[in-house]
Amino acid sequence: WNYNFMGIKHKADMEYKLVVDNPIDFYHEFHRRSHHLNFAESLAPSSNSLAADQREGTTIADREDVLA
């Protein structure tokens, strides 16, 4: 839905909360919670996939060694 079509929802006499403080960094976890959680989960070692790779005899890093 396009919020531009909803019209103005504020008035001059509205009350609101304002806190004067130093802003937090742009890359702070508070701004990008899902990004940090997904990144942390991707770095977590997975014992199931590692054990499966070792049983099948595959290498963990699938890169070609062109200098060998």
Buried (B, 14 or more C-beta within 10 A) or exposed (E): EEEEEEEEEEEEEEEEEEEEEEEEEEEEEEEEEEEBEEEEEEEEEEEEEEEEBEEEEEEEEEEEEEEE
